[in-house]
């Protein structure tokens, strides 16, 4: 066998070029492609088959919930996975026959089952470890993902339900786009440096401008309501969406991770994509129920 010779003729490995990212830290082409695809799907379902929103939630919410469970498990938490995922489905589908009572009832039962499940999971003869910590995280997760998202399901059953959900989503999405554009172009003053150093006050201003435009147009042409309703709707949805994003950023900071998942190129996981939508769904339901 010929002896291999070291030296200049031996090929050396070439470093792969780093993944191109935008100034905001995203893989912009991938993020745009994924965002357009998800947006087209949402528009088609909400405007032409509104009840199809429930199957959409049935697919994506368990994935988002499991992403958080997995990340918490990596950090040493022990969450009751089975009752949490079953509770996600119950909260979604019980809105159909029972409305808010079905959503809140399923939420309450989910918490009770999780408390018992976690208590007996290690056996009643063995002292449970970190029970308070794990149950606190369980209640947070059950509230944060399926309960909040359930309010978007409640909107479906109102008059022009698909258009109502679309209005909420469009306001948050365009607020996010406006914040990204203004932040990249003009961002100099950091909004919350201890939590998310990439968010700026200039970005928040851009979010308010874009979000207000989307809300006013949606309320006027889709819901056939006075344009002024779009102003408080946009103000509350944009602020809530930004806070929802900051909440997830703080959770990820506590866990020492960048993304909850890797399912969506350019975005991270499902949870990374819907973090602003979740609390906004609650506020959107409240505003549109009271004013529209």
C-alpha positions as CSV (number, residue, x, y, z in Angstrom):
1,X,0.0,0.0,0.0
2,X,1.4,3.4,-1.0
3,X,2.2,5.6,1.9
4,X,0.2,8.9,2.1
5,X,2.4,11.9,2.0
6,X,1.8,15.0,4.0
7,X,2.6,18.3,2.5
8,X,1.3,21.0,0.2
9,X,-0.3,18.4,-2.1
10,X,-2.6,17.1,0.6
11,X,-6.0,18.8,0.2
12,X,-7.1,20.9,3.1
13,X,-10.7,21.2,4.1
14,X,-12.4,24.4,3.0
15,X,-14.5,26.2,5.5
16,X,-18.1,26.5,4.5
17,X,-19.2,30.1,4.0
18,X,-21.3,31.3,6.9
19,X,-25.0,31.5,6.4
20,X,-26.0,34.9,5.1
21,X,-28.1,36.8,7.5
22,X,-29.7,40.2,7.5
23,X,-28.8,43.0,9.9
24,X,-31.7,41.8,12.1
25,X,-30.1,38.4,12.5
26,X,-32.4,36.4,10.1
27,X,-31.9,34.4,7.0
28,X,-34.0,36.9,5.1
29,X,-34.7,34.9,1.9
30,X,-35.7,31.8,3.8
31,X,-37.8,34.0,6.3
32,X,-39.6,35.7,3.4
33,X,-40.3,32.4,1.6
34,X,-41.7,30.8,4.8
35,X,-43.7,33.9,5.7
36,X,-45.3,34.2,2.3
37,X,-46.2,30.5,2.3
38,X,-47.8,30.6,5.7
39,X,-49.5,33.9,4.9
40,X,-51.0,32.5,1.7
41,X,-52.3,29.5,3.6
42,X,-53.9,31.6,6.3
43,X,-55.5,34.0,3.9
44,X,-57.0,31.2,1.8
45,X,-58.4,29.4,4.8
46,X,-59.7,32.4,6.7
47,X,-61.4,34.1,3.7
48,X,-62.7,31.0,1.9
49,X,-63.1,28.2,4.6
50,X,-63.1,29.9,8.0
51,X,-63.9,26.8,10.0
52,X,-60.7,25.3,8.6
53,X,-58.9,27.5,11.1
54,X,-59.6,24.9,13.8
55,X,-57.7,22.1,11.9
56,X,-54.8,24.6,11.4
57,X,-54.7,25.2,15.1
58,X,-54.9,21.5,15.7
59,X,-51.7,20.9,13.6
60,X,-49.6,23.9,14.7
61,X,-50.4,24.4,18.4
62,X,-49.4,20.9,19.6
63,X,-46.1,21.4,17.7
64,X,-45.5,24.8,19.4
65,X,-46.4,23.3,22.8
66,X,-44.1,20.4,22.3
67,X,-41.2,22.7,21.3
68,X,-41.5,24.5,24.6
69,X,-41.8,21.2,26.5
70,X,-38.7,19.8,24.8
71,X,-36.7,23.0,25.6
72,X,-37.8,22.9,29.2
73,X,-37.0,19.2,29.5
74,X,-33.5,20.0,28.3
75,X,-33.2,22.5,31.1
76,X,-34.2,19.9,33.7
77,X,-38.0,20.6,34.0
78,X,-40.4,17.7,34.0
79,X,-43.7,18.7,32.5
80,X,-46.7,16.4,32.0
81,X,-46.6,16.1,28.3
82,X,-49.6,13.9,27.6
83,X,-52.2,15.9,29.4
84,X,-50.8,19.1,28.1
85,X,-51.0,18.0,24.5
86,X,-54.5,16.5,25.1
87,X,-55.5,19.8,26.7
88,X,-54.4,21.7,23.6
89,X,-56.8,19.7,21.4
90,X,-59.6,20.0,24.0
91,X,-59.3,23.8,24.2
92,X,-59.4,24.2,20.5
93,X,-62.3,21.9,19.7
94,X,-64.6,22.7,22.7
95,X,-64.8,26.3,21.4
96,X,-67.0,25.0,18.6
97,X,-70.0,23.7,20.6
98,X,-69.5,25.7,23.8
99,X,-67.7,28.9,23.0
100,X,-65.8,30.7,25.8
101,X,-67.2,28.2,28.4
102,X,-65.7,25.3,26.4
103,X,-62.3,27.0,26.1
104,X,-62.1,28.0,29.8
105,X,-63.6,24.7,31.0
106,X,-61.0,22.7,29.0
107,X,-58.3,24.9,30.3
108,X,-59.3,24.3,33.9
109,X,-59.6,20.6,33.5
110,X,-56.2,20.5,31.8
111,X,-54.6,22.2,34.8
112,X,-56.2,19.9,37.3
113,X,-55.2,16.8,35.3
114,X,-51.6,18.1,35.0
115,X,-51.4,18.7,38.7
116,X,-52.4,15.2,39.5
117,X,-50.4,13.7,36.7
118,X,-47.2,15.4,37.9
119,X,-47.9,14.5,41.5
120,X,-48.3,10.7,40.9
121,X,-45.8,10.6,38.1
122,X,-43.0,9.7,40.6
123,X,-45.3,7.5,42.7
124,X,-47.2,8.6,45.8
125,X,-44.7,6.9,48.0
126,X,-41.8,9.0,46.7
127,X,-41.5,12.7,47.4
128,X,-42.0,14.6,44.2
129,X,-39.0,16.8,43.2
130,X,-39.4,20.4,42.0
131,X,-43.2,20.0,41.9
132,X,-43.8,23.8,42.4
133,X,-41.3,24.8,39.7
134,X,-42.6,22.3,37.2
135,X,-46.3,23.1,37.8
136,X,-45.6,26.8,37.5
137,X,-44.1,26.2,34.1
138,X,-47.0,23.9,33.2
139,X,-49.6,26.6,34.0
140,X,-47.6,29.2,32.1
141,X,-47.4,27.0,29.0
142,X,-51.0,26.0,29.1
143,X,-52.0,29.6,29.4
144,X,-49.4,31.0,26.9
145,X,-50.1,28.7,24.0
146,X,-53.5,26.9,23.8
147,X,-55.6,29.2,26.0
148,X,-54.4,32.4,24.2
149,X,-54.6,30.8,20.8
150,X,-58.1,29.6,21.7
151,X,-59.4,33.2,21.5
152,X,-58.6,33.2,17.8
153,X,-60.8,30.1,17.5
154,X,-63.6,32.0,19.3
155,X,-63.4,34.8,16.8
156,X,-64.2,32.3,14.0
157,X,-67.7,31.8,15.3
158,X,-68.6,35.5,15.3
159,X,-70.1,37.3,12.2
160,X,-67.3,37.6,9.6
161,X,-65.3,35.3,11.8
162,X,-62.6,34.5,9.2
163,X,-62.2,38.2,8.4
164,X,-61.9,39.0,12.1
165,X,-59.1,36.5,12.6
166,X,-57.4,37.8,9.4
167,X,-57.7,41.4,10.7
168,X,-55.9,40.5,13.9
169,X,-53.2,38.5,12.1
170,X,-52.7,41.1,9.4
171,X,-52.3,43.8,12.0
172,X,-49.6,41.9,13.9
173,X,-47.8,40.7,10.8
174,X,-47.7,44.2,9.2
175,X,-46.7,45.6,12.6
176,X,-43.8,43.1,12.6
177,X,-42.8,44.1,9.1
178,X,-42.9,47.8,9.9
179,X,-40.8,47.2,13.0
180,X,-38.3,45.2,11.0
181,X,-38.0,47.8,8.3
182,X,-37.8,50.8,10.6
183,X,-35.5,49.0,12.9
184,X,-33.0,48.0,10.2
185,X,-33.1,51.4,8.5
186,X,-33.4,53.8,11.4
187,X,-33.0,51.8,14.7
188,X,-30.6,53.5,17.1
189,X,-32.3,53.6,20.5
190,X,-32.7,50.1,22.0
191,X,-36.2,49.4,23.4
192,X,-35.4,46.7,25.9
193,X,-31.6,46.1,26.0
194,X,-31.7,43.6,28.8
195,X,-34.2,41.3,27.0
196,X,-33.9,41.9,23.2
197,X,-31.1,44.2,22.1
198,X,-32.3,44.1,18.5
199,X,-35.6,45.9,19.2
200,X,-35.6,49.7,19.0
201,X,-38.0,52.6,19.6
202,X,-37.7,53.4,16.0
203,X,-38.9,49.9,15.2
204,X,-41.8,50.3,17.5
205,X,-42.8,53.5,15.7
206,X,-42.6,51.6,12.4
207,X,-44.8,48.8,13.8
208,X,-47.4,51.3,14.9
209,X,-47.5,52.9,11.4
210,X,-47.7,49.7,9.4
211,X,-50.0,48.0,12.0
212,X,-52.4,50.9,12.0
213,X,-52.6,51.0,8.2
214,X,-53.4,47.3,8.1
215,X,-56.0,47.5,10.9
216,X,-57.8,50.5,9.4
217,X,-58.0,48.9,6.0
218,X,-59.1,45.5,7.3
219,X,-61.7,46.9,9.6
220,X,-63.1,49.2,6.8
221,X,-63.1,46.8,3.8
222,X,-63.4,43.4,5.4
223,X,-65.5,44.0,8.5
224,X,-67.5,47.0,7.1
225,X,-67.0,48.8,10.4
226,X,-66.0,52.5,11.0
227,X,-62.3,53.1,10.3
228,X,-61.6,54.6,13.7
229,X,-62.0,51.1,15.3
230,X,-58.8,50.2,13.6
231,X,-56.8,52.8,15.5
232,X,-57.3,51.4,19.1
233,X,-57.2,47.9,17.7
234,X,-53.8,48.5,16.1
235,X,-52.4,50.3,19.1
236,X,-53.3,47.5,21.5
237,X,-52.4,44.7,19.1
238,X,-49.0,46.1,18.2
239,X,-48.0,46.8,21.8
240,X,-49.3,43.4,22.9
241,X,-47.5,41.7,20.0
242,X,-44.2,43.4,20.9
243,X,-44.6,42.4,24.5
244,X,-45.4,38.8,23.5
245,X,-42.2,38.7,21.5
246,X,-40.3,40.1,24.5
247,X,-41.8,37.5,26.8
248,X,-40.6,34.7,24.6
249,X,-37.2,36.3,24.3
250,X,-36.9,36.4,28.1
251,X,-37.9,32.8,28.3
252,X,-35.3,31.8,25.8
253,X,-32.8,33.9,27.6
254,X,-33.5,32.1,30.8
255,X,-33.1,28.8,29.0
256,X,-29.9,29.9,27.3
257,X,-31.2,29.2,23.7
258,X,-31.7,31.1,20.6
259,X,-34.8,29.5,19.1
260,X,-37.5,27.2,20.5
261,X,-37.3,25.0,17.4
262,X,-35.9,24.6,13.9
263,X,-39.0,23.7,11.8
264,X,-39.3,27.0,9.9
265,X,-36.1,28.2,8.1
266,X,-35.4,31.8,8.9
267,X,-37.8,31.9,11.8
268,X,-36.9,29.0,14.1
269,X,-39.8,27.0,15.4
270,X,-43.5,27.4,15.3
271,X,-43.4,29.0,18.7
272,X,-40.8,31.6,17.4
273,X,-43.3,32.5,14.7
274,X,-46.5,32.8,16.7
275,X,-45.0,34.4,19.9
276,X,-46.5,37.8,19.1
277,X,-49.8,36.3,17.8
278,X,-50.7,34.5,21.0
279,X,-51.4,37.4,23.4
280,X,-52.6,39.5,20.5
281,X,-55.4,36.9,19.9
282,X,-56.7,37.6,23.4
283,X,-56.6,41.4,22.9
284,X,-58.0,41.2,19.4
285,X,-61.0,39.1,20.6
286,X,-61.7,41.5,23.4
287,X,-61.5,44.7,21.2
288,X,-63.5,43.2,18.2
289,X,-66.1,41.7,20.5
290,X,-66.6,45.1,22.3
291,X,-66.4,47.5,19.4
292,X,-67.2,45.5,16.3
